[in-house]
Amino acid sequence: MMDTQEFKRWGHFLVDMIADYYDNIENFPVKSQVKPGDIISKLSVSAPKESDDFKSIIDDFNNFIMPGITHWQSPHFHAYFPANTSFPSILAEFLSSAIGAQCMVWETSPAAAELEEQMTIWMRKFVGLSDNFHGVIQDTASTATLVALLCAREKYSNFSINKSGFSHSKFRIYCSKEAHSSIDKAVKIAGFGIENLVKISTDENFSLIAEELEEHIISDLKNGLIPLVVVAALGTTGSTAIDPINNINEICQKYNIWLHIDAALAGTALILDEYSELRNQVNNADSLVFNPHKWMFTNFDCTLYYVKDKDTLINTFSILPEYLKTSNDDKVNNYRDWGIQLGRRFRALKLWFVLRSFGTDEIKRRIKLHIDFAKDFAEKLCNDTNFELLAPTHFNTVCFRFAPKGFNGNIDALNESILKNINDSGKIYITHTKLNGKYTIRFVVGQTNTEPIHIDYAYELIKEECYRHFR
Ligand SMILES: *Cc1c(COP(=O)(O)O)cnc(C)c1O
């Protein structure tokens, strides 16, 4: 087994290997080129009875695992939404796994609880949230949205559903047709039933139509249903559409409905003064989620959940079996009561390392650059009449398709094959969505080390592949 001498040797080796990986990351095919079953067929059928030496484990990592990796940290990765990281974040995770602390209550690692409290305050100030929001770090936005729905449920029912289960009341949850699938999942898990998730139509910019929301609420009330939560999107996953948060908030106030904001990606943009108007809007919400693990150089997983009614949060989730009671329970935050999990990773550490190592100015500078690059990219496409932008570029995501003048074939199929050819080349990675039924290519800028050359490279490559069919 590995002793401290061996650990040092392999630790240094791995740090060198990781640094070399980053130096050469652009040489890997961005999207893994393996076929289903390729990797599993190389793995032995059962765990080894005797110790393998570490050298052979690392060799197998390089030979078997790396070919099956899609390189999310490559500056040529423009797919989905980013899940970017950075060296300070990697090093923090290294330390966090070394300490191996379970951060369920204050006493199980006071520094973890207090650093988490302070990081949620730093981040609250950084994104400009008002100080009546209380923050907690969770694993993912999916979990945070589920937590919001459960809190709204318990607040409305005066904690009776936690106690006795559902009676006959039918709660209604609302979001736009463009909202994230995590809301569907949360509605199912929270016991509302997916039939009670009302998906409101969107306008030409893919933003929820507030008038339609109100109409649905009124008709639900007439039918004896209970409007409970509206989830408003600040940056949908398809096209980064922004719902009319002010109007939605007015409706929520009028009918006493919980307003939860899903800003999983675009929450990061709130750090920029250009978005100060959006900041003011989100400050009216009951809760908000955003993911530093998407677009703030902090590796997965790290989600910030902010909520105004802290007492309801804690009353919804608190448990106090005898073996978890401590003498400090009234003086400290025991984060096991702020969400679903009992055991919790020390996620605040990487946020602390990232915020200190970058400084807020540098984070702002990079986020601004990403947005500028995306807007430049969109503008370039606009200058070519054979491309169509299919949604506004609010942040870092450009939605477009190639629709050459005079082309009578199937435009969806054309764009699908363009996307496939580009991704199969391994040179860059982009993904698609459907907007208004149209096959849409999404180009996302969000890598930690993106430079103009990477954007130009992608633009030329896309253009080349598009026009290749027409020469
Ligand atoms: C990515 C995304 C989510 C889900 O994030 P996870 O942290 O992976 O659960 C939710 N909502 C939106 C708008 C997203 O873009």
The ligand as a Tripos MOL2 file, in Angstrom:
@<TRIPOS>MOLECULE
LIG
   15    15     1     0     0
SMALL
NO_CHARGES

@<TRIPOS>ATOM
      1 C1        -27.4120   23.7140  -15.9720 C.3       1 LIG1
      2 C2        -28.7350   24.2050  -15.5570 C.ar      1 LIG1
      3 C3        -29.4200   23.6130  -14.4840 C.ar      1 LIG1
      4 C4        -28.9490   22.3450  -13.8090 C.3       1 LIG1
      5 O1        -27.7420   22.5150  -13.1730 O.3       1 LIG1
      6 P1        -27.1450   21.3500  -12.2620 P.3       1 LIG1
      7 O2        -26.2600   22.0970  -11.3130 O.co2     1 LIG1
      8 O3        -26.3980   20.4390  -13.1660 O.co2     1 LIG1
      9 O4        -28.2590   20.6730  -11.5720 O.co2     1 LIG1
     10 C5        -30.5980   24.1850  -14.0720 C.ar      1 LIG1
     11 N1        -31.1030   25.2730  -14.6840 N.ar      1 LIG1
     12 C6        -30.4880   25.8600  -15.7180 C.ar      1 LIG1
     13 C7        -31.0860   27.0700  -16.3510 C.3       1 LIG1
     14 C8        -29.2820   25.3350  -16.1910 C.ar      1 LIG1
     15 O5        -28.6910   25.9160  -17.2390 O.3       1 LIG1
@<TRIPOS>BOND
     1     1     2 1
     2     2     3 ar
     3     2    14 ar
     4     3     4 1
     5     3    10 ar
     6     4     5 1
     7     5     6 1
     8     6     7 2
     9     6     8 1
    10     6     9 1
    11    10    11 ar
    12    11    12 ar
    13    12    13 1
    14    12    14 ar
    15    14    15 1
@<TRIPOS>SUBSTRUCTURE
     1 LIG1         1 GROUP 0 **** ****
